[in-house]
Amino acid sequence: MRQVSCIGGGTAEMTRNVISERVLGMPREARSDHTVPFREVPRDGRRGS
């Protein structure tokens, strides 16, 4: 029954990330695109337009 209420598509991973970062105080994953606007972040091997 627990899995029925789960949205899926990464929800469990997102929950783990929130717990590890906010509750346990662990550092976030390194990102190389933190200074790039969202529309310019490469997706599917292409640059945003």
N, C-alpha and C positions, 0 to 999 in steps of 0.2 A: 504494500500500500504506500510505503514511503516514496517509491519511485514514480508512482502515479502523479503525485503532486509536483514533481520536479519538471522544470521547463525543458531541460536538456540543452544540448548544443554548447557545452562548456560551463554550465552553471556550477557544477561541482568544482571545477578548476578555479573559477572566479571566487567561490567561497573560500577555498584553500588559500588563494592569494591574499584575500582580505584578512583572514585570520593570521596568516604568517606575517604580513606587513604591519597591521594595526595592533593586534593583540600581542604577538610575540616580539614585535620590534625588529623583525628581520629586514634587510635591505631589499629594495625592488630589483627586478631584473634590469640589466643594463640596456639602455635604448640609444641607438645612434641617430634617431630622428627627432629628438626632443626639441631642437631649434627650428624644425621645418614645419610650415603650416600644414594642417591635415590634408588639404587638397593637393599638396605636392608630395605627399608620402607615396613611395612606389607601392603599387598593388599589382599582383599577378604579372610581375615582370615589366610593368609599364610605369611611366611617370604620369602623375595626375595632370589634368589640363586646366 
